[in-house]
Amino acid sequence: MRFSNRIRFQKRFFDRFSSSYHLINFLSFGLATLTRRRSLTTLKIEEGETICDLMCGDGSNIGMIRKKFNKSRIFGVDISEGMIRRARFRFGEDNVTFLTENALSSSISSSSCDAVSCTFGLKTLSFEERKILFSEVYRILKPSGAFVFTELSRPKFGLIYLLWNFYFGFLLPLLGRFFLLPFVGKKYLSHSIDSFENITKDESSFRSVFSQVDLFSWYGGIVTGACGRK
Ligand SMILES: C[S@@+](CC[C@H](N)C(=O)[O-])C[C@H]1O[C@@H](n2cnc3c(N)ncnc32)[C@H](O)[C@@H]1O
C-alpha cells in the first residue's frame, strides 16, 4: 500500500504516541470525552445498526458506542498499528472489526454503514485529503446514512481566544513536556489546529458531496464540526 509523505508521517507519529495518547483525555479536563459523546449523539444511532469510526485512534468512540449498542456492528479504522493495538487492548473485539488502513481508501464495502463518525482526525489531513475523505464516507454510507466530523478549532475572538491561546500555546505544551507527550510537548497540536482553523473552510467540500449538511460550533468555537446525511 502506498501512502503520501504526510500520511506516512502521521502513521509513524501516532504509532510512537499510541501508548500515551489516552493522557490527552485528562489534560483536556474532560472536554475531549464530552465532545466525543456529543458528536455521537448527533448520529441518532439505533441498536443493531452498522457504525464506522474513522481515524478511531485508541478507540474511545468505539468504547462509547459499544457500551450503549451491544448488538451493533462497529468498524474502527486507523492507519496506526499502535493505535489499533491500544484500541483492541482497551475494548476487545466483540462486535468490532479493527482495520489498520488508510481512512481515505478503506476496504469497507460501499453502502454498508448506517453511520460514520470521525473525531479529531480532520486536522491531521490536508484540505485535498479531506475532500477525498468526504467522498469515501459517502461511498461507505447506506442511502440516507448519517455522518459526523468533529474537530478542535481556533476560536475567533475575545476571552475564549485568549484562554485557547494560553491553554494550547503555553499550558498544554508545558504539561506535554512534563509528561513526555510528543503530541502536545512540541506544540504539534496547537500548530495543527492553527492550520485547520475551523470547519467552515470545508463547507463547500461537504456540500458538494452530501445532500444534508449542518455545521456546528461548540464551546465558543473551540470545537467545530459538520453532521448530516448522505
Ligand atoms: C488526533 S487522533 C484522533 C483519534 C480518535 N478519533 C479520538 O477521538 O481520539 C488522529 C488519528 O487519526 C489517525 N490517522 C491519521 N491519518 C490517517 C489516515 N489517513 N487514515 C486513517 N487514520 C489516520 C492517526 O493514526 C490517529 O490515530
The ligand as a Gaussian input file, in Angstrom:
#p B3LYP/6-31G(d) Opt

LIG

0 1
 C       -5.880000      13.006000      16.889000
 S       -6.101000      11.306000      16.659000
 C       -7.855000      11.117000      16.937000
 C       -8.196000       9.731000      17.433000
 C       -9.654000       9.489000      17.825000
 N      -10.577000       9.699000      16.753000
 C      -10.062000      10.265000      19.044000
 O      -11.222000      10.695000      19.120000
 O       -9.254000      10.392000      19.973000
 C       -5.976000      11.159000      14.907000
 C       -5.915000       9.719000      14.435000
 O       -6.016000       9.684000      13.018000
 C       -5.175000       8.642000      12.548000
 N       -4.896000       8.912000      11.129000
 C       -4.171000       9.926000      10.598000
 N       -4.223000       9.856000       9.250000
 C       -4.973000       8.763000       8.940000
 C       -5.393000       8.167000       7.724000
 N       -5.065000       8.680000       6.530000
 N       -6.168000       7.056000       7.785000
 C       -6.526000       6.515000       8.979000
 N       -6.160000       7.039000      10.155000
 C       -5.400000       8.155000      10.139000
 C       -3.971000       8.687000      13.451000
 O       -3.258000       7.461000      13.449000
 C       -4.633000       8.983000      14.813000
 O       -4.941000       7.809000      15.498000

